[in-house]
């Protein structure tokens, strides 16, 4: 993956996280506020671009999507942005469900296998 693709993937995940962050914020409100809030999200400029960002994810492997999203999750944790981290967790779950990202356990196995390959190649 070249630098531009990596940058675009990171941007798409950032924008998708923004949408999920709005959803997490709304879900903390009262039930009547939730319905209004969901309608507001559907009408936002951000939500209208969802197909574009999801399309951007589809050109990457599930490993790449998971890798970049986990990097962003680490940054959120480091900055104590708990609501953003919660949105990223929800986003990861949704992407795994759609087959666009890897389940964290599967991703961890691949990371360990890749690290161990350096010992086998010698």
C-alpha positions as CSV (number, residue, x, y, z in Angstrom):
1,X,0.0,0.0,0.0
2,X,1.5,3.3,-1.0
3,X,1.5,6.5,1.1
4,X,-1.5,8.0,-0.7
5,X,-3.6,4.9,-0.3
6,X,-2.7,4.8,3.4
7,X,-3.6,8.5,3.8
8,X,-7.0,8.0,2.1
9,X,-7.8,4.9,4.2
10,X,-7.0,6.8,7.4
11,X,-9.1,9.7,6.2
12,X,-12.1,7.5,5.3
13,X,-11.8,5.8,8.8
14,X,-11.7,9.2,10.5
15,X,-14.8,10.3,8.7
16,X,-16.6,7.0,9.5
17,X,-15.6,7.4,13.1
18,X,-17.1,10.9,13.1
19,X,-20.4,9.5,12.1
20,X,-20.2,6.7,14.7
21,X,-19.2,9.2,17.3
22,X,-22.4,11.1,16.6
23,X,-24.4,7.9,16.9
24,X,-22.7,7.1,20.3
25,X,-23.5,10.6,21.5
26,X,-27.1,10.3,20.5
27,X,-27.5,6.8,22.0
28,X,-26.6,8.3,25.4
29,X,-29.6,10.7,25.2
30,X,-33.3,10.0,25.9
31,X,-35.3,7.8,23.6
32,X,-37.3,10.6,22.1
33,X,-34.0,12.5,21.4
34,X,-32.6,9.4,19.8
35,X,-35.2,9.3,17.0
36,X,-34.6,13.0,16.3
37,X,-30.9,12.6,16.4
38,X,-30.8,9.6,14.0
39,X,-32.9,11.7,11.6
40,X,-30.4,14.5,12.0
41,X,-27.5,12.2,11.2
42,X,-29.1,10.8,8.1
43,X,-29.5,14.3,6.8
44,X,-26.0,15.5,7.5
45,X,-23.4,16.1,4.8
46,X,-21.2,13.6,6.6
47,X,-23.7,10.8,6.4
48,X,-24.4,11.4,2.7
49,X,-20.8,10.5,2.0
50,X,-20.9,7.1,3.8
51,X,-21.1,5.2,0.5
52,X,-17.9,7.0,-0.7
53,X,-16.0,6.2,2.5
54,X,-17.2,2.6,2.6
55,X,-16.1,2.3,-1.1
56,X,-12.7,3.6,-0.1
57,X,-12.4,0.8,2.5
58,X,-13.4,-1.9,-0.1
59,X,-10.2,-1.3,-2.1
60,X,-8.1,-2.3,0.9
61,X,-7.7,-5.6,2.5
62,X,-9.5,-6.3,5.8
63,X,-6.0,-6.5,7.4
64,X,-5.1,-3.0,6.2
65,X,-8.4,-1.5,7.4
66,X,-8.0,-3.1,10.8
67,X,-4.4,-2.1,11.1
68,X,-5.1,1.6,10.4
69,X,-8.2,1.7,12.6
70,X,-6.3,0.1,15.5
71,X,-3.6,2.8,15.1
72,X,-6.3,5.4,15.3
73,X,-7.8,3.7,18.4
74,X,-4.4,3.8,20.1
75,X,-4.2,7.6,19.4
76,X,-7.7,8.1,20.9
77,X,-6.8,6.2,24.0
78,X,-3.6,8.2,24.4
79,X,-5.5,11.4,24.1
80,X,-8.2,10.2,26.6
81,X,-10.9,10.6,24.0
82,X,-13.2,7.9,25.5
83,X,-16.2,8.7,23.4
84,X,-14.2,8.6,20.2
85,X,-12.7,5.3,21.3
86,X,-16.2,3.9,21.9
87,X,-17.2,5.0,18.4
88,X,-14.1,3.3,16.9
89,X,-15.0,0.1,18.7
90,X,-18.5,0.2,17.3
91,X,-17.1,1.0,13.9
92,X,-14.7,-1.9,14.0
93,X,-17.6,-4.2,15.0
94,X,-19.7,-3.0,12.1
95,X,-16.8,-3.3,9.6
96,X,-16.1,-6.9,10.8
97,X,-19.7,-7.7,10.3
98,X,-19.6,-6.4,6.8
99,X,-16.3,-8.2,6.1
100,X,-14.4,-5.0,5.6
101,X,-12.2,-5.5,8.7
102,X,-10.8,-8.5,10.6
103,X,-12.0,-9.6,14.0
104,X,-9.4,-8.5,16.6
105,X,-8.4,-12.1,17.5
106,X,-7.8,-12.9,13.8
107,X,-5.8,-9.7,13.3
108,X,-3.7,-10.5,16.4
109,X,-2.8,-13.9,15.0
110,X,-1.7,-12.4,11.7
111,X,0.4,-9.8,13.5
112,X,2.1,-12.5,15.5
113,X,2.7,-14.7,12.5
114,X,4.2,-11.8,10.6
115,X,6.6,-11.1,13.4
116,X,7.6,-14.7,13.7
117,X,8.3,-15.0,10.0
118,X,11.5,-12.9,10.5
119,X,12.9,-15.8,12.6
120,X,11.9,-18.4,10.1
121,X,13.4,-16.5,7.1
122,X,16.9,-16.7,8.6
